[in-house]
Amino acid sequence: MQPTLFDLIATGVFALAILHTFAAKQLERVASRSPRHAGIFHLLSEVEVVFGFWAIVLMAILAMFQGAAEVVAYVESRNYTEPLFVFAIMVVAASRPIVSAVANVVNTLSRWLPVRVPLAQVWLGLAAVPLLGSLITEPAAMTIAALLLAPVAFRRDIPEAPKYLAIGVLFVNISIGGTLSSYAAPPILMVAETWGWSTPFMLATFGWKAALAVAINATVAMLVLRRYLLRVALQERVIDPVPLPIVLVHFALLFCIVVFAHHPVIFIGLLLMFLGIAHAYERHQNPLILREALLVGFFLAGLVVLGGLQRWWLQPVIGSLDDLELFLGALSLTAITDNAALTYLGSLSGQITDDAKYWLVAGAVAGGGLTVIANAPNPAGASLLEKGFADQTISAGGLLAGALLPTLIAAAAFALL
């Protein structure tokens, strides 16, 4: 497939967007040294803004090349269900009734485990909640896990290196933790119907391996954080009790949004119903994370716009690799593009073997924690946890370094078991 001039420009803009994510932390430091223009630098240092910003730049270039009508036609041809769903599920999953219910369960279980309570809380947040993502979807699990872990494992008085390992483990475990079912992980969802992959198939082929890797990763992170958690005087997070009927209504809305995840007209209607209920019972709510969820939705929508123009080089690369190369290639490529896009492009090939399907998906989910853009829920986690890091931004290089070990453990589980 011969690329056009605009294809090359689109890939160049995509590369600039990726470089921008790695420079986000430096832009935050520039903002502190340039008070006159601090506002714009603060805006551009927000990782969630990056892909939306560069998508606008690319659409402006397309308008100059082919006219405004072509821009409108292309933008309207993209599917924005995933960004809308992540926005809706983040807002609902982060509500006080749901977070308090999950926190109560985690606190109860943490007293039963044979380790100190803070260590047990971290382990459950990094292991049990990501596996729960196979039931409630990965974005919901990411939101709940990040809110539970933020006051424990991502405190400002804990050094940066252990926190980057912890966030790397969280991102990797969320990516692989959704593979116990056929609908919860975006890269699985993209191929499950086309390839006939059911939930029992996912459990037998991927799920048990993922669960083992999740447990190992969480244990490693807990042991690394142990000295800091036991040394620091932890302030327990007190959440006012919420009446049971309100908790049940919130979980019912969350469940319905998950069930209708592919029908934005329905789940957005359910979100509006949730907002009405939240307003009616404000005394049982914390401030809703509407800003954070909107920024994450903007990020993912920008990725949809930019990623749609990368098929000209991604699909031939995927189609030219043997099984081992496909596994390693997917593991690497997912760091620079959404892993769901990789599996979707693989599903378009009618010649792909069953073994190749396995290696493509295994590589895509194992590499889903390497960068913020590697897996759709990652921007949600980054948005909720960034305040615990220096300059209140997450370094792309730090995340990559922190995610390397858990990624290798996940890859080994899929490759060797």
Secondary structure as GFF3:
##gff-version 3
##sequence-region A 1 417
A	DSSP	alpha_helix	5	33	.	.	.	ID=ss1
A	DSSP	three_ten_helix	35	37	.	.	.	ID=ss2
A	DSSP	alpha_helix	38	45	.	.	.	ID=ss3
A	DSSP	alpha_helix	47	66	.	.	.	ID=ss4
A	DSSP	alpha_helix	68	77	.	.	.	ID=ss5
A	DSSP	alpha_helix	81	93	.	.	.	ID=ss6
A	DSSP	alpha_helix	96	112	.	.	.	ID=ss7
A	DSSP	alpha_helix	117	126	.	.	.	ID=ss8
A	DSSP	alpha_helix	128	136	.	.	.	ID=ss9
A	DSSP	alpha_helix	138	153	.	.	.	ID=ss10
A	DSSP	alpha_helix	160	177	.	.	.	ID=ss11
A	DSSP	three_ten_helix	178	180	.	.	.	ID=ss12
A	DSSP	alpha_helix	186	195	.	.	.	ID=ss13
A	DSSP	alpha_helix	199	202	.	.	.	ID=ss14
A	DSSP	pi_helix	203	207	.	.	.	ID=ss15
A	DSSP	alpha_helix	208	231	.	.	.	ID=ss16
A	DSSP	alpha_helix	244	259	.	.	.	ID=ss17
A	DSSP	alpha_helix	264	280	.	.	.	ID=ss18
A	DSSP	three_ten_helix	282	284	.	.	.	ID=ss19
A	DSSP	alpha_helix	290	307	.	.	.	ID=ss20
A	DSSP	alpha_helix	311	319	.	.	.	ID=ss21
A	DSSP	alpha_helix	323	333	.	.	.	ID=ss22
A	DSSP	alpha_helix	339	347	.	.	.	ID=ss23
A	DSSP	alpha_helix	354	366	.	.	.	ID=ss24
A	DSSP	alpha_helix	378	385	.	.	.	ID=ss25
A	DSSP	three_ten_helix	386	388	.	.	.	ID=ss26
A	DSSP	three_ten_helix	390	392	.	.	.	ID=ss27
A	DSSP	alpha_helix	396	416	.	.	.	ID=ss28
###
